[in-house]
């Protein structure tokens, strides 16, 4: 991080002093700044995994706090269900509920395919990704895009990928991510993307391992905050800061987990004749906020399983797929489970045997009911399209796609967002919506 901060400081000085020997991606920063003056709108979406709605109020985050103060920050952003990473980052990209885009959990099972999502291969397979991500909409309307590590960006959805995309690399340092994205933005004319996005996971990792409100969560937020500051310095050096609309989003919040009094699924039901994806694999019998139960055979009667689970534990709810709460929206035709079993906030579902890989659940977790405030996410919008100091009520994350489409003047695909709400939130009209 020190290296990138010093690098950007030198770029800013170079831009002010018009010294042509200082370059980004082989270009003089002064000439790049002149070239980008009065250019087309630019949207930068930065995904911060696990940044709860109140996290920047609990920890020192001067860059994020400044963006919020000088832009729009709602009370919170409401994630879709389940409140998991893959589900919500793809809803942010498409403006769709999971029942319409198909990513109904981090590793969905598909009845039609007869198989589950595999992290090593499925991200690049278009068959898993429904809907139309914002980068596909933009590319189809001649707006170049650059996306680093956003869910869905590795697949040719509708035959389209971002102009620039990269296979996910968890270990790629944040300063290298910033440098590469700035390199895309330093290009000339139509070669420069109008939309870029990148992703950081440090906050989620820390909050899982040490819990929300922990010192380690604060350290991770500081790292993310410094990374964003460096990126903004780079935008300034390129002459793009004033025209850039910065959107900070997270996928979900985080809550403290109860370290005892677990819900043992096999106390109530036999696993014979049913399939529970969450309980598969090396780490299957860990500590889950929910499990999905599929019949092993088409037409199989699940009444006995439902009756065995319904009402037997006051901290567990079981829903048939046709009777989910109206706020859940994840009963996909091929991927919706026959039964959805959910623990109360902070509690964990597991099996008595075999023994899990670790003796107690991780201190922080998510995946719980999206009506719980601890599950709510962060949204910050700052730039020409966002009213300064606006503090609207909480809104659903399916509206973010439409925000970006409006700012870029794109005709949007069909979404589950509310166009009228989006227009009321922004400081500009959205003629492409009408």
N, C-alpha and C positions, 0 to 999 in steps of 0.2 A: 504494500500500500504506500509506503514511503516513496518508492520509486515512481509510482504513477502520479502521486501528488507533486513531486518535484518536476516531473515531466510536464504536467499541465501548467504549473506555474511558469515554466520557461515558455510554454506556448502562448500564454496570455501576454507575457512581456513582449514576445516576438510580434504578436498581433498589434500591440500598441505602438511598438517602435518601428514596425514595417521592416523587419530584418529578414530578407528572403532566405537566409541559410537555415531558418527554423521551419520545418515542414511537418505536415501530417499526411501520411500515405503518399509521400512524394510531391506534395503541393505546398506552395508558399501560403502560410496562414493568412497573411494580409490580403492577398489576391482572392483566396477562398472566401474570406469575410465579405469582400466587395461583391463577389459573384453571387453570394446567397442573399444579399440585401433585397428586401421586397419580394422574396421568392414565395412559392406556394406554401400552404399550411403544412406544418410538420407535427406529427403525433409520435411521442415516445411513451411506450407503456412499459413500466418496470414492475415485474412480479416479485413480491417478497413473501415467500412461503411462510405461513404461520404467524403473520404479524396481526395480532388481535387488535380489535377496534380501539382499545385504550392503551396499547403498548407504548406509543410515543409520548404519552402523558406520564407514564410510570418510569421511563428511562430517559437519559440524556440523548436527544436526537436533534441537534440544532438544524440540520439541513431539512429533514422532514418536517420539523415544526415550523420552519420558515416558509416552506412550500405551502403548508396548510394555512398559515396566517395570511399569506398573500394570494390565496386561491380559494377553492371550494373544498370543504371537508364536511361530509354529512355526519350525523350522529354515529352511524356505523354503516357497513354494507352487509346485506343479508345474503349468505351463501345459499346455494341450492343443496338439496339432500341427495345422497349422504354428504356430510361435511368433510369430504376427503379431497386430496390434492388434485388427482387427475380429473375428477368430476368437475371441480369448480374452475380450474384453469381453462378447461375446454368450454364451460359455459360462458366464461368471460370472453373467450375468443369468438364464440358463435352467437351469443345472445339467446341460446336455447336452454330449456330444461333438459335434464338427462333423458326423460322419456322420449325426447325428440332427437337428441344427438347420439344417444347410445352408450356413452361412458357413464354407466350407472354406479360404478365403484372403481377403485384403483386397478382392479384386475377382473373385469366383468366376464361372466360365463354366458355364452351364446348358444341357445338351443338349436338354432338352425345350423350353426357351424359344428355343433357337437364338441366344442372345445372352449377353453378359456384363453384370455389375453395373456401373452407371455412377454415380460418386460424386455427380454433380449431381442425379440424379433417383431412383435406386434406394433410398436410405435411407427414403423415404416410401412405398414400395410393399410392401404386406404379403406379396406372393407370394415375396419373397426370404427372409423371416424365418420359419423353422420353430420348433417348440417353443412354450413358454409362459413368457415372461419373468416375473420375480417381481412386477413392477408389474401385470401382467395378473391373476395369481393374487390379488393383494391387492385390486384394484378389483372383481373378481368376488365377493369375500367382504366387501365393504363397508368396506374400508380404503383411504382416499384416499392417493394417491401424487403426488410431484412429482419429476420427473426432468429434469435439465439436461445435454444433450449425451451421453447414454449411447447406445451402438450399439443400434439397434432401437426406440428410444423415439419416433422420428418417424413410425412406421408404425402403422396400426390393426390390430395383430396379434389375431386372433380377434375383430376388430371393436372392440378396446379400445385406448385410449391412456391414459397416465397422466392424472390430473386436470390436472396442470400439466406441460407439456413445451415445449421450444423447438427450432426448427430450429438445426442446428449453426452456430455462429459462432466460428471460430477466433480472431477478433480481440477477442472480448468480454473486457474486463479481468477478472482474477480477483476483484478487490474487488467488482465489479458482480455477478458470479455469486454470491458469498457474500451480498451484500445481498438479492438476489432470493430465494434459498433461505430466508434468515431471515424474509423477508416472508411466505412460505408458512407457515412454522412459527409465526408470530405470530397466526394466525387462531384463532378461537374454536371450542371444542367439536369437533363432527364435521367442521368445515370444515378443521381442521388435519390435514395428512398424517401417517400413521403410518410411512411410508417415504419418504425422499428420497435422491437420489443426484446427484452432480455430478462433473465430469471436468476434469482438467488435463493438458496435454501438454508442459509446459516441460522436464521431465527427459528425456523421449524425444528431443526436438529437440536439446537440448544434447549428449546422449550420442552421438547420430548424428553431429553435426557435429564434435565434438571428442574423442569417445571416452569410454568409461567410465573412471572414476578421474581425470578431468580437473578442472581448476579450474572450468571452465564448467559441468560437471555439478554440482559442489558449489554454485555460485551458483544454479542452477535448483532444486536441492533446498532451498536456503535460502528461495527465493521461495515454494515450495509449503508449506514448514514454517510460514512466517509467515502464509500464507493460512489454513491450518488452525487456527493459534493464534487468528486473528481470528474465525474461525467459532465456535470453542469459547467465546470471550468472548461472542459473541452468544447462544449457547445458554444460557450462564450468566445473562445479562441477562434472558432470557425465562423463567428458572426451569426449563429443560429439561435442564440438564447432567446431573443425577444420574440421570435416567431414560433418557437417551440411550445407545444402544449404537452406538458408533462403529466402523465397519469400514473400514480402509484396505486397498485392494487395488491391485496393478498387474497388467498383462497379460502381461508377459514380462520377461526380463532384457536384457542387452546384452553383446557381446563385442568385443574389438579385431579389426579386419579386417587380413588380410595385404595389403600394398600392392603386391604383385607376384605372379608365378607363378599367373596366373589359369587357370581351366579354360575353354577355348574349345569350346563345344558344336559349332560347325560344323567343327572338326577331325575329328569323328567321325561326323557324320550330316548329311545334307541336310535342309533344312527343307521341301522340296517334299512335299506330301501330308500334312503334319502341322500342327497348330495349337498354338502355345505362347503362352498369354495374357501371360506375364511379358515377352515380347519385343515386344509390341505397343505402339504409341503413341510419342509424342515421346521419352520416356525409356526406351523398351523395352530397348535395348541398353546397360543399365547393369551393375550388379554384384549378382548375385542369390545368396542362400544356397540357393535351389532353383528349379527350373522344373517346370511341369506340361506334359505332352505329351498332346494329344488327337488321335485319328484324325480326319481331315477327313470321312470317310464312315462310315456305319453298317456294321458287319461287316468293316471294313478290317483286314487282317492286320498286326499291329504287331510280329511276331516279328523282322523284319529290323531294325527300329529298336532294339528291345531288345538284340539281339545286337551291334549296332554300338556300343552304349554300355556294355554290361555288362563290367566288369573292365578297361576300357581306361585308366583313370586311377586310381591308388591313393587319390586324395583325393575321389573321386566315387562315389556309389552310385546304382544305378537299380533301381527296384522296379516290378513289375507291380501293378496295383490290387488284385488278389486275393492278393498276397503281401507286403503292407506289414508292418512290425514291429507286434507286437500292442499296443504302447503308442500307436500313431498315431491310430486311430479317426477317420479323415476320408474314408473311401471312401463318400461319399454316392451314392445310386443315380443321380442326374442330374448331379452335379457332381464326382464323383471322376474324376481324370485316368486315362487308360489307362496312362501311365507317370509315375512321380514320380522326378525326378532331383535328388539332394541333394549339396551340397558338405560337406566336413568343416568343423568349427567354425572360423570366421574366414576361410575361403576363399570365392571368388566365382566364379560362372558368368556368362559373357558370350559374345558373338560377336566374331569378328575384324573383321567389317565389318557395318554402317557404324561409324565411330568413335563412341564414347559422348559424351555431352554434357559430361563432365568426365574428366580424364585418369586419375584413380585413384579407387578406391572410398572412400566415406565412412569415417571412422576407426572408427566403431562401428556394429554391425548386429545383427540378430536374425532369427529365422526358421529357426534350426538345430534339430537334434534336441532334443526336450524332455527327454531324459535327461542332457543336458549341464548342469552346475550353473550355468554362466554364463547360461543361458536361464531359470533359475528366478526367480520373482517374489516380491514382498513381500505378506505378510498380517499385519495387526495388528487385533486385536479388543479393545475396551475398553468396559466398561459393566457393568450388572447381570448380563448373561447370560454374561460371560466370567470365568473364574477368574483371579485376580490372580497375575501372575508365572508363568503356565503356559508351558512351552516344549515343546510336543509335536513329534513327528517331522514331516517334510514331508508334506503331503497335496495332493491334486489340487484344482484350482480348481472342478471340477464339484460340490464339496460346499458352496460358498458359498450357492447358492440355498436349500438345505435349512436352513442355519443361520438365514437370514433368516426362512424360513417358520416354523421352530420358535419363534424369539423373538417373532414376531407372532401366534403361535397359528393359523397358516393351515394348511388341509389342502393339502398340496403336490401339484403335478402329477407325472406320471411323470418321473423324472430318471435320470441315470447316477451320481448321488451315492450315498454309503453312509450310510443313516440311522443305523445303529448307531454308526458312527464319529462322526457329527455329535453325537449324544447324549453320547458319551464326551468330546467336546471342550468342551461347554458346561457351565455351572454350573446348568443348569435341565433339567428333563425336557421331553419333546416329546410330549404326549398327542395332538396332532393327527396324529402319525405312525402311530398304532395304531388 
